[in-house]
């Protein structure tokens, strides 16, 4: 066994140990004072071994991707690979969701008391509701919003209101929407990795992106939808800064970044990932006017409609500490959240992140920062594409760690941090022996989905 492989396995084992400790310590805390408010800490789930109609499909798909995924990812034409990645991620996510059955796994997920569909009727006057939105955020306000509506800017709820108005109402359509859109996130990551780090690394990452344990939570949660929007914002920015129709792609990127900020307050941390993309691009200035123009659209629309983002966020912090967020112990969740992350990204990603941290990226960054903005930066466009990918995934890791330290994400991060996790998955491109690592990823996903009943 070579030294690199031994270090990879050590990293994966350390992550597994972190999960075990989080389970044991979390159960001890929960049984002693019930302050965690989760049934199977650190995951918001309950222990319930089960099988369902999605089980045979999930197992068959996992076997097929492990056996043929790396070969097909290397040989398919690029566009065919992108469509195949979407189709495979879609099938994988649907099959995992259907392990819990149609009603419990898909149609009923977004109809529970804290979810978006419970307030559709309150949005009959959309402009009026947006003007009044902040008056119902804190818990002691008249007719306070349920937790998920209060905890997000209104674009999240408005999405489901608009689906209802075009005839796609109800939990079934909402679930299908989240899974279908959420399954495009791997495609967006592939597009960005190819633009910034080269096609070879993107192809190597593809099987890991579609067979991720994170798919357990993409199907069905609105955060899977948020992850896709944020991923495409980064992907279009990557295209813009590498000269692919900088004006159009820059504007679309800004539009999607604006929407991302109005889907989830915490996803403003995607500015860290955007900064890394700008650093990696061959042109710093060309797409910026278009990016900023696109970025202004969604905030302008909601502001003109009467919604104040900053005031809403201030009230959300109050609401957060009024509820279980003010009771859940920071001393546990600040590290147990990382155990949740290890579960959704899997051992392959942990090993890949170890290799990313070892990539020779510091010298490239220093050289880049010393280059005037008006000049191209060849230091980050060398044939050594690994440092470029390392910078991208480490920026996502930094954003996640900031979210963790903020204390505004205590529990349920296996769902809430899906947008960041999508970018961490790309680190698996650094690994040799992809089939062995893919087997570990698929096994973890299947065990999680069949032993635990997830919820939020």
N, C-alpha and C positions, 0 to 999 in steps of 0.2 A: 504494500500500500504506500503510494507516494505521499510526500509531506502535505501537498495542497489538499489532497482528498481527505487526509486525516484531519486537517484543520476545518474543512467543510463539514465533516461529520461531527466534529467537536462543537461547531457553532449550532448545528441542528439539534444536537443533544442538549446543549445549554438552553436553547429555546424550549425544548420539551420539558426540561427540568423547571423552567420558569412557569410553564403552564401547570405542572403538577403542584408546585408550591402555591400558586395562586388558587388552585382548587382547594387544597387542604386548608390553607390559612383562611380563605374566603368562607368555607363551610364552617370553620371554627368561629369566625366573627358573626356570621349570620345566625348560628345556633345560640350564641351567647347573648347578643343584643338586637338582632334583626335589623341592623343599620345599613345593610347593603341593598336590600330591596330587590334581590334577584334570587331565584330558586336554586340555580346551579352556578354559583360564582366560579369564574368571573364572567361567564356568558349569561345573557338574559334568556334563559331557557329552563326547561325542566327535563329531568331524566325520564325518558319514555322510549325504550327500545321498540321499534316498529318497522314494518315494511308497508309498501303501498304500490299502487299501479305504476308509479314511476321507477320502481326498483330495478326491474329487468332492463329497461332502457338505459338507466344510469350506469349500470354495470357494463352493459354491452358497449356503450359509448366510451367509457373509461378504457376498456380493453383495446378498442379500436384506435383511440388517440395514442395510447402508449405504444402500440405496435406499429402504427403507420404515420403518426403525427410528425415526427422529426423528418422522415423521408419526404413526405408530401410538402412540408413547409420549405424544404430545400429545393424542391423541383417544380412546384406549381408556378405558372406565370404570376406576376405580382398581383394583378387585379383578381385573378382567380383565387389567390391565397387570401386576399381580404374578404371576399364573399364567403369563402370556405370557413374562415375564422369566425365571421359573424354567425353563419349557420350552425357551426359546431357549438359556439358559446350559447346560442339560443336553445339548441337541443339539450345541452348539458344543464342549463339553468331550469328549463321547463321540466326535465326529467327529475331533477332533484326536488323541485317544488312539488311535483306530483307524488313523491314518496309520501307526503302528508295527505294526499287526495286533493281533488279539485276544490272543494269548498274550504277545507282547513288550510290547504297549501297555497291557494291562489285567490279564489273569489272572496274569501272571508277576511283576508289579511288587512285590507285597507278600510274595513267597515267596523272595526272594533271601537270602543268608546273614545280612545285617544287619537283616532285617525281622521284623515282629511274628509272622507266621504260623509262623516257624521254632520258636517256643517254646510253641505251643499245648499240646503234650502235657505240658509242665512245670507246667501250671495245673490238673491234674486235681483237686487239693485246693486250691481257691481261697483259703480263709482261711489255710491253712498257707503257701501260696506268698506271700501278701501279708505275712505275719509275717516270712518269710525273705527278702523281696525285696532289702533293702539289703545282705544278705550276699554278693550276687553282682554288685555294681555295679562295683567297681574291677577292673582287668584281672588282677591277681595273686590274686584270690579264687578259691575252688573253683567250677568250672563258671560262669565269668563270663557275664553276659548279653551277647548280641550288641549292637552299638553303639546301635541305635535303641531297644532295650528299656532298656538301661542309661541312655540319655540322656533318658528321659521318665519321669514318674510312672506308676504302673501302670494308671491308668484308660485310657490309650491301648491297652495290650495287652489289658486286660480287655474292652474293646469287641469285639475280634475273637474272644476266648474265648467271649463270650456269643453272638455270631453263629454260631460253630461249634456251640454247644450247642443252638441252636434249629433246626439243620439247614441253616444257610447257611455251611457251612465251605468252605475252599479259596480260592485266589486270585481266581477269577472273582467270587464273591459279595463278597469283601472289596473288590475294585476297584469293583464296581457300587455298593456302599455308599458308598465315599469320593466317587465322582463324583456320585451322586444327592444325598447330603447336602451336599457341597461346593457344588453348583450352587444351593443355597438361600441362600448368603451374599449374592449380589446383591440378593435379595428383602429380606433383613434390613436391608441398607444403605438400600434405598429406603424402608422403613418408618421407619427412624430419621431419615433426611433429611427426609421429609415432616413428621414430628412436630416436629422441631426447627427446620427452615428453610423449610417450606412445600412445597406440592405441586408448584409450578411448577419449582423446582430439582430436585426428585426426578425429575420426568418428563424433564427435560433430561439428567439423569445416566444414566437407564435404559439407553439403547443402549450406552453406554461400559462399564457394569458387566457387561453380558452378553457383549460382544464383546472382552473383555480378553485381552491376551497371557498373563496369569496363568493362564488356563485350561489352557495347555500343562502346567503343573505341578500343577494341581488334579486332572488326570487322568493317572496315578493316584498320589497320594501321600496318606498319612494327614494331612498338613498341610492339605489341602483340607477334610477333615472338621473338623480343629481350627478352621480359619478360620470355618466355618459356625457352630460352637458359640459361639465368641467374638463373632461378628457378631450372633447372636440375643440374646446376653446384653446387648449394647449397645442393640439395638433395643427389647427389653422395658423396659430402663431409660429409654430415651427416651420410651416410652409412659407409663411410671409418673410421670416428672417433669413431664409435660404434662397430667396429669389423666385419663388413660385407664385407669380401674379401677386406681388406684394400688396397692391392696393386692395384688391377684392378679398384676399385671404386675411389681410390685416383687419379690415372692417368686420368681417364675419367673426374673427377671433374676439375683437372687442365687444361685439354684440353678445356673444356667448359668455364672455367673462362678466358682462353686466348682468345677464340673466342668472349666472351662477351665484352672484352676490345677493340676488333677490330670491333665490331658492333656499339658501342656507347661510346664516351669518358667518359660521365658522369657515366657509369655503373662500372667504376673502384671503385666507392664508395661501391660496393658490397664486398669490402675487409672488411668493418665494419661488415657486416652480417657473412662473413666467419670467422672473429675473434670470434664472438659469438658462432658459431658452434664448433670451436676448443675448446673454453672454456667449452662447454657443453659435449664434447666427453670424453669417458673413457680412451682414449689413445691420448696423445698429439703428440708423435713423430713418431709412426709407419707409418702413411700414408704420412708424410711430404716429404720424398724423391720422392715418386711417384707423389704426388701433384705438386711438383716443376718441375719434369720432364715433366709432361703433360702441365703445365703452359708455358713452354718454346717453345712448338711446333708451335703454331700459330704465335706468335711474330717472331720466327725465319724464318718461311716461308715468311711472308710479308717483313721482313727486308732484307732477301736475294733477294727478288723480287725487292727491291729498294725503298720501302715505309718507310719513317721515321715518326713514330708515334708522337714523341715529337715535331718535326718540324711542322707536320700537325696540332697538337693541338695549337701551338703558332699562326699559321696562322689563325686557326679557330677563336681564340679570336679576332684577328684583324677584320676578316669578320663579326663576331657577332656585334661588335660595329660600323662597317660601315653601318649596316642595321638597321632594326627597333629595334634590341636589344639595340642599343645605344640611342634610343629615348624613348622607353617604360620606365615609371618611376619606379625605384626600390622601392620607398616609397609606391607605391600601390601594386605591384606584390609580394613583400616579405610577405605580409599577404594574399593577394587575391589568391596566389598559394595554400595556405592551404584550402581555400574555394573550389577550384577545387578538391583537394584531398578528402575533405569531400563528394563531389558529387560522386566520382568514387568508394569510399569504402562504402558509405552508413551509415545510423544511427546506424546499428547494430555494425559495426566495431568501430565507435566512442565510443559507450558504452563499447564495449569489451576492447578498449584501456584504458578507464578509470579504468576498473577492473585490467588490466595488470599493470598499474602504482601503483595500491594498493597491488599487490602481494608481498609477503615477499621475494624478490629476493636479497636484499642487503647482508643479512647475508650469504646466500649461496655463493655469489660471493667472499666475503672476505675470507671465509673458503677455497674456491677453489684456490684463488691466493696464499694462504699461504702453499698449499700442493706442495711438490717438484714435478718437471715435471716427474720424474721417477716412481712416485707412482700413483695408481688409485685415483680418487677423488670422494669418496662416497657422499660428501655433495651435489653434483649436480645430484646424481642418487638416491635420496630418493624417496619414494612413492609419495611425494608431487610434482607432475609433473607440476602444474600450474606455479610455479616460473620459471621453465625451458622454458616453452612456452612464458612466459612474457619476459624473457631475449631475446628470438629470435625476437619477434615482436617489442620490444623496440629498438633493434639494427637496424631493418629496418626503424623505425621511425627516429632514429638518422641519418642514412644515408640520408634520405629524407630531414631532416632539414639542413644538411650540404649543400646539393644541392640547397636548397632554399636560404640560406645565401650567397652562392657563387655569386649570381646575374647572373649566366649563364643560368638560366631557368626562363625567364620572359614570361609568357603566354604559352598556349598549354601544360601545365603540366598535364592536365587530360589525355593526351596521353603519354607525355614523361616520366611521373613517374609511368606508369603501372607496370614496374618491381618491384618497391618498394611496390606498393599498394597490389600486390599479397600476400605479407608476412603480411601486416597489416590485411588482411581479416581473417587470422587465429585467431586473437584475439576474434572473435565472438564465439569461442568455450567456452569462459568463461560465456556466457549468459544463464540464464534460459529462459523458455518460448520461445523456438526457433521458433515456428510457427508465433508468433506475430511479432518477429523481421524479419523473412523471408518475411512476408507480406509487411513490410515497405521497405525492400530491393528491392523486385520485383516491388512494386508500383513506387518507385523512378526511377528505370531503365526504366520502361514503359513510365512514364511521360517524362523523359529526351529524350527518343528516338522518341516520338510522337509529342512533342512540339517544339523541336529544330532540325534543320538540321545541323549536325556536319560536320566539314571539317578541313583541315590543309594544 
